[in-house]
Amino acid sequence: MEAESELIVEQIQIGPMQNFCYVIGSRSTREVVIVDPAWDIDALLERVNNAGYILRGALVTHYHPDHIGGSFGTNTVIGLPELLAANPVRIYANKHEASGVCKVTGVSETDLVQVDSGDTLKVGEVEIEFLHTPGHTPGSQCFRVQNTLVSGDTLFINGCGRVDLPGSNKEDMYHSMAKLKALPDDTLLLPGHNYGHQPSASMGDTKAQNPYLQVEDLETWRQII
């Protein structure tokens, strides 16, 4: 496994919905990817360029416009199309989310790399593992790199993603919670929004304080969710 000092992880709060975007990469090669680029692509690219990083890709946790751009209601969010226009890179989306990403943002399927759970991506000397965690959307995914988990809208510090939206599934979310609950306690949880009392936490602390990780069976989950 790579030395911890090799890993670059930058958490960036951006936009009016308290979104977190992440820059993940390799300190020795300066190669990075951006997780969920939206709201202000110019500012994100300026940050990447000013740090001397080389952008190699964009990772998508799920297809909602506040994370990747697109329209919802009367709002239009800048995102993936603007990133590709300024700095063309491959977009990594779960295979169950690919059509949704294209529909929401207007990017082409040829812009996407469709990944499955357990696939990995090497960014310089750092390896990122894709974990399929459906529930909030059919192709929601988290990214595990060393002892860090970027969880998108699957898991928050004090809660989990909504399951009352089109494409959501309560039972899928239960099984995704069980998958994440099995991660080591020293895993650093980095969520998709700053909705908690702190921006990050260990999985051990999250298991102790997040009621959704304390549900022991599916029937109880159905009753409370």
C-alpha positions as CSV (number, residue, x, y, z in Angstrom):
1,M,0.0,0.0,0.0
2,E,1.1,3.5,-0.7
3,A,2.6,5.6,2.1
4,E,0.0,7.9,3.6
5,S,2.1,11.0,2.7
6,E,1.7,10.1,-1.0
7,L,-2.0,10.8,-1.0
8,I,-3.5,14.1,-1.9
9,V,-7.1,14.7,-0.6
10,E,-8.5,18.2,-0.6
11,Q,-12.1,18.9,0.5
12,I,-13.7,21.9,-1.1
13,Q,-17.0,23.3,-0.1
14,I,-18.7,24.9,-3.1
15,G,-22.1,26.2,-4.1
16,P,-25.2,27.2,-2.2
17,M,-26.2,23.6,-1.2
18,Q,-23.1,23.0,0.9
19,N,-21.7,20.6,-1.6
20,F,-18.2,19.1,-1.1
21,C,-16.0,18.6,-4.1
22,Y,-12.8,16.7,-3.7
23,V,-9.3,16.7,-5.3
24,I,-7.7,13.3,-5.0
25,G,-4.3,12.3,-6.3
26,S,-0.6,11.5,-6.0
27,R,1.8,13.8,-4.4
28,S,4.9,12.5,-6.2
29,T,3.4,12.7,-9.7
30,R,1.0,15.6,-9.1
31,E,-1.7,13.8,-11.0
32,V,-5.2,14.2,-9.6
33,V,-8.9,13.6,-10.3
34,I,-11.8,15.8,-9.2
35,V,-14.8,14.3,-7.5
36,D,-18.2,15.8,-8.4
37,P,-17.1,19.0,-10.1
38,A,-19.9,21.5,-10.1
39,W,-21.0,25.1,-9.4
40,D,-17.7,26.9,-10.2
41,I,-15.5,25.1,-12.6
42,D,-13.2,28.1,-13.1
43,A,-12.4,28.2,-9.4
44,L,-11.8,24.5,-9.2
45,L,-9.5,24.5,-12.2
46,E,-7.7,27.5,-10.8
47,R,-7.1,25.7,-7.6
48,V,-5.8,22.6,-9.4
49,N,-3.5,24.7,-11.7
50,N,-2.2,26.9,-8.9
51,A,-1.2,23.8,-6.9
52,G,0.7,22.5,-9.9
53,Y,-1.5,19.4,-10.3
54,I,-2.2,17.6,-13.5
55,L,-5.9,16.8,-13.9
56,R,-6.5,13.2,-15.2
57,G,-10.2,12.7,-14.7
58,A,-13.6,13.5,-13.1
59,L,-15.2,11.0,-10.7
60,V,-19.0,11.0,-10.4
61,T,-20.7,9.9,-7.2
62,H,-24.2,10.1,-8.7
63,Y,-26.2,12.0,-11.4
64,H,-27.9,14.7,-9.4
65,P,-27.3,18.2,-10.9
66,D,-25.9,19.7,-7.7
67,H,-23.0,17.3,-8.0
68,I,-22.3,17.2,-11.8
69,G,-24.2,20.1,-13.3
70,G,-27.5,20.3,-15.2
71,S,-30.9,21.7,-14.5
72,F,-33.4,21.1,-11.7
73,G,-36.5,23.3,-11.3
74,T,-35.6,26.8,-12.4
75,N,-31.9,26.3,-11.5
76,T,-29.0,25.5,-13.8
77,V,-25.8,24.3,-12.3
78,I,-22.4,24.5,-14.1
79,G,-20.6,21.2,-14.1
80,L,-19.2,18.5,-16.3
81,P,-19.8,20.1,-19.8
82,E,-18.0,23.2,-18.7
83,L,-15.2,21.1,-17.2
84,L,-14.8,19.2,-20.5
85,A,-14.8,22.4,-22.5
86,A,-12.0,23.9,-20.4
87,N,-10.0,20.8,-19.7
88,P,-11.0,17.6,-21.5
89,V,-10.7,14.5,-19.3
90,R,-12.5,11.2,-18.9
91,I,-15.5,11.0,-16.6
92,Y,-15.8,7.9,-14.4
93,A,-19.4,6.9,-13.6
94,N,-20.9,3.7,-12.3
95,K,-22.4,1.6,-15.2
96,H,-25.9,1.9,-13.7
97,E,-25.5,5.7,-13.7
98,A,-24.1,6.4,-17.1
99,S,-27.4,7.1,-19.0
100,G,-28.5,9.4,-16.1
101,V,-25.2,11.4,-16.3
102,C,-25.6,11.9,-20.0
103,K,-29.3,12.8,-19.7
104,V,-28.7,15.3,-16.9
105,T,-25.6,17.0,-18.2
106,G,-25.7,16.5,-22.0
107,V,-22.2,14.9,-22.1
108,S,-21.7,12.0,-24.5
109,E,-21.3,8.3,-23.6
110,T,-17.9,8.5,-25.3
111,D,-16.9,11.0,-22.6
112,L,-17.6,8.3,-19.9
113,V,-15.7,5.4,-18.5
114,Q,-18.3,3.1,-17.1
115,V,-17.1,1.3,-13.9
116,D,-18.3,-1.4,-11.7
117,S,-18.0,-2.1,-8.0
118,G,-14.5,-3.3,-7.2
119,D,-12.9,-1.7,-10.2
120,T,-9.9,0.5,-9.5
121,L,-8.2,3.6,-11.0
122,K,-4.5,4.4,-10.7
123,V,-3.8,8.1,-10.4
124,G,-0.1,8.4,-10.3
125,E,1.0,6.3,-7.4
126,V,-2.4,6.2,-5.7
127,E,-5.1,3.6,-6.3
128,I,-8.8,4.5,-6.0
129,E,-11.4,1.7,-5.6
130,F,-15.0,2.2,-6.8
131,L,-17.7,0.9,-4.5
132,H,-21.3,0.7,-5.8
133,T,-23.6,1.9,-3.1
134,P,-27.1,2.2,-4.6
135,G,-30.1,3.6,-2.7
136,H,-30.0,7.3,-3.2
137,T,-29.7,6.7,-7.0
138,P,-29.3,3.3,-8.8
139,G,-25.6,3.9,-9.6
140,S,-24.5,5.9,-6.6
141,Q,-20.9,5.0,-5.8
142,C,-18.3,5.8,-3.2
143,F,-14.5,6.1,-3.7
144,R,-12.1,4.3,-1.3
145,V,-8.5,5.3,-1.3
146,Q,-6.2,4.0,1.4
147,N,-8.1,4.6,4.6
148,T,-10.3,7.3,3.2
149,L,-13.9,7.0,1.9
150,V,-15.5,9.7,-0.3
151,S,-19.2,8.8,0.1
152,G,-21.1,11.3,-2.0
153,D,-24.8,11.3,-0.9
154,T,-24.8,7.7,0.3
155,L,-23.6,8.4,3.8
156,F,-23.3,11.6,5.8
157,I,-21.8,12.2,9.2
158,N,-25.2,12.2,10.8
159,G,-27.5,10.7,8.2
160,C,-27.8,9.1,4.7
161,G,-29.0,10.2,1.3
162,R,-32.7,10.6,0.6
163,V,-34.6,7.6,-0.7
164,D,-37.8,9.3,-1.7
165,L,-36.6,10.6,-5.1
166,P,-37.0,9.1,-8.5
167,G,-34.6,6.2,-8.8
168,S,-34.2,5.8,-5.1
169,N,-34.6,2.5,-3.3
170,K,-34.9,2.0,0.4
171,E,-33.8,-1.7,0.5
172,D,-30.8,-0.9,-1.7
173,M,-29.8,1.8,0.7
174,Y,-30.0,-0.6,3.7
175,H,-27.6,-2.9,2.0
176,S,-25.3,-0.1,1.1
177,M,-25.2,1.1,4.7
178,A,-24.3,-2.5,5.7
179,K,-21.4,-2.4,3.2
180,L,-20.0,0.8,4.5
181,K,-20.6,-0.2,8.1
182,A,-18.2,-3.0,7.6
183,L,-15.3,-0.7,6.8
184,P,-12.6,-0.3,9.4
185,D,-13.2,2.2,12.2
186,D,-10.2,4.3,11.4
187,T,-11.5,5.0,7.8
188,L,-11.9,8.7,7.3
189,L,-15.4,9.5,6.0
190,L,-15.7,12.5,3.6
191,P,-19.3,13.1,2.6
192,G,-20.9,14.9,-0.4
193,H,-22.4,17.7,1.7
194,N,-21.5,19.7,4.8
195,Y,-24.7,18.6,6.5
196,G,-23.2,17.4,9.8
197,H,-21.8,19.0,12.9
198,Q,-18.3,18.6,11.3
199,P,-17.1,18.2,7.8
200,S,-15.5,14.8,8.2
201,A,-15.3,12.0,10.8
202,S,-13.8,8.6,11.4
203,M,-16.1,5.6,10.5
204,G,-15.8,4.6,14.2
205,D,-17.3,7.9,15.3
206,T,-19.9,7.8,12.5
207,K,-21.1,4.4,13.5
208,A,-21.4,5.6,17.1
209,Q,-23.4,8.7,16.3
210,N,-25.3,8.0,13.0
211,P,-28.6,6.3,13.7
212,Y,-28.8,4.9,10.2
213,L,-25.7,2.8,10.8
214,Q,-27.2,1.4,13.9
215,V,-30.2,-0.4,12.3
216,E,-29.7,-4.1,12.7
217,D,-32.3,-5.6,10.3
218,L,-34.2,-4.8,7.1
219,E,-37.6,-4.8,8.7
220,T,-36.6,-2.1,11.2
221,W,-35.1,-0.1,8.4
222,R,-38.3,-0.3,6.4
223,Q,-40.2,1.1,9.4
224,I,-37.9,4.0,10.2
225,I,-36.7,5.2,6.8
